[in-house]
């Protein structure tokens, strides 16, 4: 399932750091999968970062296969 990624400037610290799912905010301590690259900037500073999502079948609505 393809879900639009939020602006990198609006991400929480856990999501920006790759510790939490970009879609639901749940911890990725049990594993995650790449969701893409969130882009954004504040002034002249680019904040682009690779973000991650829950593994399929783990209950995240964005990665559900049903």
Secondary structure by P-SEA (a helix, b strand, c coil): cbbbbcccccccccccccccccccccccccccccccbbbbbcccccbbbbbbbccccccccccccc
